[in-house]
Amino acid sequence: MSYSTPAITMTDQFDFLGKKIKASIAATSLAVLLLLPASLGSGGTVIQEAFGQTTAPPLTGADAGEGGELGSTLTTNASTFLVRGIIGSSLPAPDLGGPSENNNSESSSSYVLAGRFRIVANQSIVDRFIAEIDLAAANGTTTFHNVTIEDSAPFRFQLTESGNGTNTITGTSSIPPVTSNIMTRIYVDGNTPVVDNVPLIISMRGQVLAIENIDIDETMIADAAQRDILSIIDGQSIYGIVSR
């Protein structure tokens, strides 16, 4: 007499665990698939790692400012809010005094910037501002650099409503156009600030963030390579889009 072994499905194997635990296993499996290593490309082709995320991560106390998580405390004015979004700009190349005939030098190309930003305001005070930007020559001749701009001492800056323009509409709030003069420190490809006490202006105009009047004292930067990188954004305007 012959016996056949019944096929056991993935669902059958975990029936004894209950619906909630099986749902957790399925979610974990999906997370593993989204984090597969780059070595799984076909034919030896290297594939960049993929990351999947359906919602933004919760803010920590440091990220959200003194008030901690603000996701449930947004108001319908400019007094208290959290906004974050993406940065996408292009900038002309600075004149670094290099030979104009060298078309492959960093001084001869415009630049592309892409990244993300976050602003936290609490009772008309900017508690937190940070912009993480990748910067590269538009002609692709140079390696991209990471530039991080964040608020520095005294860490709390007055926020002013401009009184004109289109409101910024977020998931739970409508924020009038606002602006703030802040002091920042800037990092280049590392965890140590290259320069501090850099004044600039941040403004929100509808869904647009503007970072303007970036005033870097380049004489304070000893490393010539870092100075050349920061000269690209010195005096420039950078723009982003607020995510809803």
VMD Tcl script that draws the C-alpha trace (Angstrom):
set ca {
  {0.00 0.00 0.00}
  {1.41 3.36 -0.97}
  {0.92 6.58 0.87}
  {1.18 10.10 -0.51}
  {2.49 12.93 1.60}
  {0.08 15.91 1.64}
  {1.52 19.21 0.42}
  {2.07 21.65 3.26}
  {1.78 25.33 2.45}
  {3.56 28.18 4.27}
  {0.22 29.12 5.83}
  {-0.43 25.54 7.04}
  {2.95 25.37 8.79}
  {2.08 28.26 11.05}
  {-1.63 27.60 11.67}
  {-0.94 26.74 15.28}
  {0.59 30.18 15.87}
  {-2.60 32.16 15.32}
  {-3.43 34.94 12.90}
  {-1.51 37.74 14.63}
  {1.78 35.84 14.79}
  {1.42 34.68 11.18}
  {0.93 38.30 10.11}
  {4.12 39.22 11.95}
  {6.03 36.44 10.16}
  {4.75 37.68 6.80}
  {5.83 41.25 7.59}
  {9.27 40.03 8.65}
  {9.63 38.03 5.44}
  {8.79 41.13 3.39}
  {11.39 43.15 5.29}
  {14.03 40.50 4.58}
  {13.21 40.56 0.87}
  {13.60 44.34 0.79}
  {17.05 44.11 2.38}
  {18.61 41.43 0.17}
  {22.34 41.96 -0.39}
  {23.77 43.46 -3.55}
  {25.43 40.18 -4.50}
  {22.14 38.68 -5.71}
  {22.34 40.34 -9.13}
  {22.06 38.00 -12.12}
  {25.15 37.20 -14.10}
  {27.46 38.70 -11.52}
  {25.94 42.18 -11.95}
  {26.12 44.25 -8.81}
  {22.73 45.61 -7.75}
  {22.39 48.42 -5.26}
  {20.68 47.46 -2.02}
  {16.97 48.24 -1.92}
  {15.17 49.63 1.07}
  {11.40 49.67 1.49}
  {9.49 51.89 3.87}
  {5.83 52.85 3.75}
  {5.90 55.62 6.35}
  {8.47 58.04 7.74}
  {10.22 56.86 10.91}
  {9.09 58.40 14.21}
  {11.10 61.37 15.39}
  {13.33 61.07 18.41}
  {13.45 63.80 21.00}
  {16.62 65.23 19.45}
  {15.12 65.32 15.96}
  {11.82 66.81 17.03}
  {13.30 69.54 19.22}
  {12.57 70.18 22.86}
  {8.94 69.14 22.54}
  {9.71 65.60 21.29}
  {7.29 64.03 18.81}
  {5.06 66.71 17.26}
  {3.05 64.58 14.88}
  {-0.13 64.92 16.93}
  {0.29 68.55 18.04}
  {0.31 70.46 14.76}
  {-1.86 73.57 14.81}
  {-3.51 75.62 12.07}
  {-1.02 78.48 12.25}
  {2.71 79.10 12.12}
  {3.25 78.76 15.87}
  {3.97 75.02 16.11}
  {4.67 72.60 13.29}
  {6.89 69.91 11.85}
  {7.63 69.81 8.12}
  {10.06 67.69 6.15}
  {10.64 67.02 2.50}
  {13.10 66.73 -0.35}
  {15.72 69.08 -1.74}
  {16.37 69.37 -5.47}
  {18.35 72.23 -6.96}
  {21.02 73.05 -9.48}
  {23.75 75.62 -8.96}
  {26.25 77.30 -11.25}
  {29.88 76.44 -10.66}
  {31.88 78.88 -8.54}
  {34.87 80.63 -10.04}
  {37.76 78.90 -8.29}
  {40.39 80.67 -10.33}
  {41.32 77.55 -12.28}
  {42.19 77.45 -15.99}
  {39.06 78.16 -18.01}
  {40.18 75.80 -20.78}
  {39.99 72.80 -18.46}
  {36.46 71.64 -19.19}
  {36.80 68.61 -16.92}
  {37.59 70.54 -13.75}
  {35.08 71.09 -10.97}
  {35.22 74.81 -11.70}
  {33.78 74.37 -15.20}
  {30.53 72.49 -14.47}
  {27.22 73.34 -12.88}
  {26.18 71.26 -9.89}
  {23.17 69.16 -8.96}
  {21.94 68.94 -5.35}
  {19.53 66.37 -3.94}
  {18.63 65.50 -0.37}
  {16.12 65.96 2.41}
  {15.32 68.49 5.12}
  {13.42 68.81 8.38}
  {12.17 71.86 10.29}
  {10.60 71.80 13.75}
  {9.01 74.95 15.15}
  {7.51 75.31 18.60}
  {5.65 78.45 19.70}
  {7.09 80.55 16.85}
  {10.65 79.38 17.60}
  {12.67 77.15 15.26}
  {13.78 74.29 17.51}
  {15.43 72.20 14.82}
  {16.60 72.59 11.24}
  {18.68 70.12 9.28}
  {19.35 69.62 5.58}
  {21.28 66.58 4.31}
  {22.41 67.17 0.74}
  {24.32 65.16 -1.85}
  {26.16 67.36 -4.33}
  {27.75 66.40 -7.66}
  {28.94 68.00 -10.88}
  {26.21 67.94 -13.54}
  {28.65 66.57 -16.14}
  {29.38 63.55 -13.94}
  {33.13 64.11 -13.84}
  {33.51 64.19 -10.06}
  {32.54 62.05 -7.09}
  {29.52 63.35 -5.21}
  {29.95 64.87 -1.78}
  {27.64 64.90 1.21}
  {26.98 68.30 2.78}
  {24.96 68.56 5.99}
  {23.64 71.89 7.28}
  {22.16 72.06 10.77}
  {21.25 74.74 13.27}
  {23.93 75.69 15.77}
  {24.06 77.78 18.96}
  {21.88 79.32 20.26}
  {19.69 76.56 18.68}
  {16.42 78.51 18.97}
  {15.55 81.13 16.38}
  {12.58 83.41 15.95}
  {10.09 82.47 13.24}
  {8.23 85.28 11.46}
  {5.08 85.12 9.34}
  {5.45 87.01 6.08}
  {1.73 87.66 5.73}
  {1.53 86.99 1.98}
  {1.67 84.08 -0.43}
  {0.15 80.59 -0.29}
  {-0.11 78.55 2.90}
  {1.90 75.37 3.35}
  {-0.60 72.51 3.58}
  {0.60 69.51 5.58}
  {-1.27 66.39 6.62}
  {-2.90 68.09 9.61}
  {-2.06 71.75 9.33}
  {-2.13 74.89 7.20}
  {0.95 77.07 7.77}
  {1.24 80.67 6.44}
  {4.48 81.71 4.69}
  {7.21 81.99 7.33}
  {10.88 82.90 7.49}
  {13.72 82.71 10.00}
  {17.30 83.95 10.20}
  {19.34 81.14 11.73}
  {22.96 80.26 12.48}
  {24.25 76.92 11.23}
  {27.22 74.59 11.14}
  {28.13 72.67 8.01}
  {29.69 69.24 7.58}
  {31.41 67.81 4.48}
  {31.66 64.02 4.10}
  {32.01 63.43 7.83}
  {30.82 63.85 11.40}
  {32.93 66.89 12.29}
  {31.73 70.39 11.33}
  {33.97 72.06 8.78}
  {32.68 75.53 9.61}
  {30.36 76.97 12.28}
  {28.41 80.20 12.77}
  {27.20 80.33 9.18}
  {24.19 82.66 8.86}
  {21.42 81.88 6.39}
  {17.70 82.41 5.89}
  {15.12 79.64 5.67}
  {11.69 80.42 4.24}
  {8.59 78.38 3.54}
  {6.47 79.66 0.63}
  {3.56 77.37 0.00}
  {5.06 73.91 -0.54}
  {8.53 75.34 -1.29}
  {11.41 75.59 1.17}
  {14.09 78.17 0.33}
  {17.55 78.17 1.93}
  {19.05 81.52 1.02}
  {21.84 83.99 1.78}
  {24.27 81.23 2.83}
  {27.22 83.28 4.09}
  {30.28 81.06 4.61}
  {33.54 82.62 5.78}
  {35.79 80.57 3.51}
  {38.93 81.99 5.14}
  {38.07 79.90 8.21}
  {38.37 76.61 6.28}
  {41.95 75.32 6.31}
  {41.43 72.31 4.02}
  {41.50 73.47 0.39}
  {39.36 70.56 -0.87}
  {36.63 71.22 1.70}
  {36.81 74.94 0.96}
  {36.27 74.30 -2.75}
  {33.23 72.11 -2.01}
  {31.60 74.69 0.27}
  {32.35 77.49 -2.19}
  {29.74 75.83 -4.43}
  {26.91 76.68 -1.99}
  {28.39 79.89 -0.55}
  {26.03 82.77 -1.34}
  {23.62 80.51 -3.22}
  {19.95 79.63 -2.86}
  {18.82 76.02 -2.45}
  {15.22 74.87 -2.82}
  {13.13 71.96 -1.60}
  {9.56 70.67 -1.61}
  {7.55 70.06 1.57}
  {6.16 66.52 1.77}
  {2.50 66.21 2.73}
}
mol new
graphics top color blue
foreach p $ca { graphics top sphere $p radius 0.5 }
foreach p [lrange $ca 0 end-1] q [lrange $ca 1 end] { graphics top cylinder $p $q radius 0.2 }
display resetview
